[in-house]
Amino acid sequence: MRALTPFHLAFPVTDLAAAAAFFENVLGCRRGREADTWIDFDLFGHQLSLHQGRSMMSDSGTGAVDNTSVPMPHFGVVLAWDDWHALVEKLRRASIAFRLEPQMRFEGEPGEQGTFFVDAPGDVALEFKTFRDFDRVFAS
């Protein structure tokens, strides 16, 4: 398997200043290049570009996963086991509300994973996942 390279994701947020404060101060993302209408962040080694704009979310935007409604669209990062647990505790200490509480999904199955969702300011749904073994990320 080849080494993973960083992805780039650009998306609109309804409140650039509030979203930027969340990514920088709550998640601890390093700020990169920026202009009046956009800001780049280092999201766990990936290039994330927040752009001032209209919401991507809709009132009916959910999908069913393992008998749970999850926000659509959403994106996130797969973290190492210990890093995921540390982020859960960091968000709890910061009194950040979980949209979907940290939980194990697909228990006992090849895709068993820890997951949680939070809503970032600017109308953005984020999912953070973990696997005990990264080789199981694409297991079916």
Short mmCIF file of the C-alpha atoms (twelve columns), coordinates in Angstrom:
data_MODEL
# 
_entry.id   MODEL 
# 
loop_
_atom_site.group_PDB 
_atom_site.id 
_atom_site.type_symbol 
_atom_site.label_atom_id 
_atom_site.label_alt_id 
_atom_site.label_comp_id 
_atom_site.label_asym_id 
_atom_site.label_seq_id 
_atom_site.Cartn_x 
_atom_site.Cartn_y 
_atom_site.Cartn_z 
_atom_site.pdbx_PDB_model_num 
ATOM 1   C CA . MET A 1   0.000   0.000  0.000  1 
ATOM 2   C CA . ARG A 2   1.341   3.424  -0.852 1 
ATOM 3   C CA . ALA A 3   1.609   6.104  1.800  1 
ATOM 4   C CA . LEU A 4   -1.407  8.345  2.117  1 
ATOM 5   C CA . THR A 5   -1.039  11.905 0.923  1 
ATOM 6   C CA . PRO A 6   -2.975  14.883 2.303  1 
ATOM 7   C CA . PHE A 7   -6.361  15.602 0.797  1 
ATOM 8   C CA . HIS A 8   -7.629  19.097 -0.003 1 
ATOM 9   C CA . LEU A 9   -11.210 20.041 0.769  1 
ATOM 10  C CA . ALA A 10  -12.750 23.456 0.145  1 
ATOM 11  C CA . PHE A 11  -16.294 24.194 1.284  1 
ATOM 12  C CA . PRO A 12  -18.561 27.106 2.239  1 
ATOM 13  C CA . VAL A 13  -19.314 28.198 5.789  1 
ATOM 14  C CA . THR A 14  -22.029 30.663 6.776  1 
ATOM 15  C CA . ASP A 15  -19.844 32.415 9.374  1 
ATOM 16  C CA . LEU A 16  -16.167 32.410 8.444  1 
ATOM 17  C CA . ALA A 17  -14.937 34.037 11.671 1 
ATOM 18  C CA . ALA A 18  -16.833 31.639 13.956 1 
ATOM 19  C CA . ALA A 19  -15.844 28.578 11.917 1 
ATOM 20  C CA . ALA A 20  -12.206 29.702 11.874 1 
ATOM 21  C CA . ALA A 21  -12.215 30.181 15.653 1 
ATOM 22  C CA . PHE A 22  -13.613 26.645 16.121 1 
ATOM 23  C CA . PHE A 23  -11.062 24.973 13.835 1 
ATOM 24  C CA . GLU A 24  -8.161  26.958 15.296 1 
ATOM 25  C CA . ASN A 25  -9.046  27.243 18.998 1 
ATOM 26  C CA . VAL A 26  -11.150 24.139 19.658 1 
ATOM 27  C CA . LEU A 27  -9.721  21.551 17.251 1 
ATOM 28  C CA . GLY A 28  -6.218  23.050 17.364 1 
ATOM 29  C CA . CYS A 29  -5.795  23.324 13.590 1 
ATOM 30  C CA . ARG A 30  -2.896  25.467 12.379 1 
ATOM 31  C CA . ARG A 31  -4.001  28.444 10.266 1 
ATOM 32  C CA . GLY A 32  -2.427  28.720 6.818  1 
ATOM 33  C CA . ARG A 33  -2.938  31.143 3.956  1 
ATOM 34  C CA . GLU A 34  -5.979  33.389 4.057  1 
ATOM 35  C CA . ALA A 35  -7.817  36.237 2.373  1 
ATOM 36  C CA . ASP A 36  -10.942 38.209 3.268  1 
ATOM 37  C CA . THR A 37  -13.264 35.414 2.078  1 
ATOM 38  C CA . TRP A 38  -11.339 32.195 2.837  1 
ATOM 39  C CA . ILE A 39  -8.887  30.605 5.284  1 
ATOM 40  C CA . ASP A 40  -6.765  27.451 4.939  1 
ATOM 41  C CA . PHE A 41  -6.226  25.134 7.910  1 
ATOM 42  C CA . ASP A 42  -4.099  22.095 8.628  1 
ATOM 43  C CA . LEU A 43  -6.720  19.540 9.720  1 
ATOM 44  C CA . PHE A 44  -4.654  16.636 11.084 1 
ATOM 45  C CA . GLY A 45  -2.275  16.904 8.115  1 
ATOM 46  C CA . HIS A 46  -4.897  17.686 5.463  1 
ATOM 47  C CA . GLN A 47  -5.542  20.997 3.702  1 
ATOM 48  C CA . LEU A 48  -8.945  22.413 4.580  1 
ATOM 49  C CA . SER A 49  -10.181 25.655 2.987  1 
ATOM 50  C CA . LEU A 50  -13.110 27.443 4.602  1 
ATOM 51  C CA . HIS A 51  -14.871 29.882 2.261  1 
ATOM 52  C CA . GLN A 52  -17.508 32.420 3.284  1 
ATOM 53  C CA . GLY A 53  -20.703 31.300 1.551  1 
ATOM 54  C CA . ARG A 54  -24.104 29.652 1.811  1 
ATOM 55  C CA . SER A 55  -24.855 26.561 3.845  1 
ATOM 56  C CA . MET A 56  -24.229 23.097 2.378  1 
ATOM 57  C CA . MET A 57  -26.696 21.586 4.839  1 
ATOM 58  C CA . SER A 58  -30.401 21.057 4.224  1 
ATOM 59  C CA . ASP A 59  -33.325 20.440 6.562  1 
ATOM 60  C CA . SER A 60  -33.679 16.844 5.372  1 
ATOM 61  C CA . GLY A 61  -29.994 16.091 5.012  1 
ATOM 62  C CA . THR A 62  -29.511 12.796 6.810  1 
ATOM 63  C CA . GLY A 63  -28.430 9.311  5.871  1 
ATOM 64  C CA . ALA A 64  -28.960 6.045  7.736  1 
ATOM 65  C CA . VAL A 65  -25.843 4.246  8.976  1 
ATOM 66  C CA . ASP A 66  -26.090 1.271  11.325 1 
ATOM 67  C CA . ASN A 67  -29.658 2.291  12.312 1 
ATOM 68  C CA . THR A 68  -28.545 5.847  13.111 1 
ATOM 69  C CA . SER A 69  -29.384 9.058  11.224 1 
ATOM 70  C CA . VAL A 70  -26.206 10.914 10.375 1 
ATOM 71  C CA . PRO A 71  -25.957 14.444 8.973  1 
ATOM 72  C CA . MET A 72  -25.449 14.789 5.243  1 
ATOM 73  C CA . PRO A 73  -23.250 16.106 3.917  1 
ATOM 74  C CA . HIS A 74  -20.430 15.642 6.380  1 
ATOM 75  C CA . PHE A 75  -16.700 15.014 6.330  1 
ATOM 76  C CA . GLY A 76  -14.053 14.191 8.851  1 
ATOM 77  C CA . VAL A 77  -10.835 12.452 9.676  1 
ATOM 78  C CA . VAL A 78  -9.894  8.931  10.738 1 
ATOM 79  C CA . LEU A 79  -7.649  9.302  13.773 1 
ATOM 80  C CA . ALA A 80  -5.385  6.900  15.615 1 
ATOM 81  C CA . TRP A 81  -7.148  5.190  18.550 1 
ATOM 82  C CA . ASP A 82  -5.446  7.248  21.290 1 
ATOM 83  C CA . ASP A 83  -5.777  10.516 19.327 1 
ATOM 84  C CA . TRP A 84  -9.522  9.937  18.857 1 
ATOM 85  C CA . HIS A 85  -10.030 9.358  22.582 1 
ATOM 86  C CA . ALA A 86  -7.925  12.437 23.408 1 
ATOM 87  C CA . LEU A 87  -10.054 14.551 21.034 1 
ATOM 88  C CA . VAL A 88  -13.249 13.282 22.700 1 
ATOM 89  C CA . GLU A 89  -11.918 14.414 26.077 1 
ATOM 90  C CA . LYS A 90  -10.670 17.741 24.676 1 
ATOM 91  C CA . LEU A 91  -14.125 18.499 23.236 1 
ATOM 92  C CA . ARG A 92  -15.814 17.511 26.504 1 
ATOM 93  C CA . ARG A 93  -13.492 19.796 28.486 1 
ATOM 94  C CA . ALA A 94  -14.361 22.615 26.054 1 
ATOM 95  C CA . SER A 95  -18.093 21.896 26.597 1 
ATOM 96  C CA . ILE A 96  -18.619 21.203 22.892 1 
ATOM 97  C CA . ALA A 97  -21.939 19.433 22.290 1 
ATOM 98  C CA . PHE A 98  -21.788 16.196 20.334 1 
ATOM 99  C CA . ARG A 99  -24.356 15.891 17.569 1 
ATOM 100 C CA . LEU A 100 -23.896 12.120 17.884 1 
ATOM 101 C CA . GLU A 101 -22.159 10.985 21.061 1 
ATOM 102 C CA . PRO A 102 -18.923 8.982  20.848 1 
ATOM 103 C CA . GLN A 103 -19.805 5.338  20.258 1 
ATOM 104 C CA . MET A 104 -18.614 2.097  18.737 1 
ATOM 105 C CA . ARG A 105 -20.329 1.245  15.470 1 
ATOM 106 C CA . PHE A 106 -20.465 -2.125 13.669 1 
ATOM 107 C CA . GLU A 107 -19.241 -3.898 16.809 1 
ATOM 108 C CA . GLY A 108 -17.800 -7.336 16.087 1 
ATOM 109 C CA . GLU A 109 -17.877 -6.710 12.323 1 
ATOM 110 C CA . PRO A 110 -14.924 -6.043 9.977  1 
ATOM 111 C CA . GLY A 111 -15.679 -2.295 9.936  1 
ATOM 112 C CA . GLU A 112 -15.889 -1.861 13.717 1 
ATOM 113 C CA . GLN A 113 -15.071 1.752  14.500 1 
ATOM 114 C CA . GLY A 114 -15.368 4.495  17.041 1 
ATOM 115 C CA . THR A 115 -17.250 7.527  15.756 1 
ATOM 116 C CA . PHE A 116 -18.770 10.821 16.828 1 
ATOM 117 C CA . PHE A 117 -20.196 13.903 15.149 1 
ATOM 118 C CA . VAL A 118 -19.989 17.577 16.083 1 
ATOM 119 C CA . ASP A 119 -21.415 20.648 14.406 1 
ATOM 120 C CA . ALA A 120 -18.833 23.320 13.674 1 
ATOM 121 C CA . PRO A 121 -19.956 26.938 13.500 1 
ATOM 122 C CA . GLY A 122 -20.781 28.017 9.986  1 
ATOM 123 C CA . ASP A 123 -23.187 25.082 9.450  1 
ATOM 124 C CA . VAL A 124 -20.682 22.241 9.009  1 
ATOM 125 C CA . ALA A 125 -21.091 18.652 10.238 1 
ATOM 126 C CA . LEU A 126 -17.863 16.843 11.173 1 
ATOM 127 C CA . GLU A 127 -17.302 13.154 11.863 1 
ATOM 128 C CA . PHE A 128 -14.240 11.757 13.584 1 
ATOM 129 C CA . LYS A 129 -13.579 8.021  13.387 1 
ATOM 130 C CA . THR A 130 -11.056 5.578  14.764 1 
ATOM 131 C CA . PHE A 131 -10.174 1.946  14.215 1 
ATOM 132 C CA . ARG A 132 -8.111  -0.238 16.546 1 
ATOM 133 C CA . ASP A 133 -6.301  -1.364 13.377 1 
ATOM 134 C CA . PHE A 134 -5.999  0.998  10.383 1 
ATOM 135 C CA . ASP A 135 -5.853  -2.048 8.093  1 
ATOM 136 C CA . ARG A 136 -9.583  -2.465 8.860  1 
ATOM 137 C CA . VAL A 137 -10.621 0.978  7.511  1 
ATOM 138 C CA . PHE A 138 -11.750 -0.502 4.176  1 
ATOM 139 C CA . ALA A 139 -12.600 -3.998 5.449  1 
ATOM 140 C CA . SER A 140 -15.908 -5.422 4.275  1 
# 
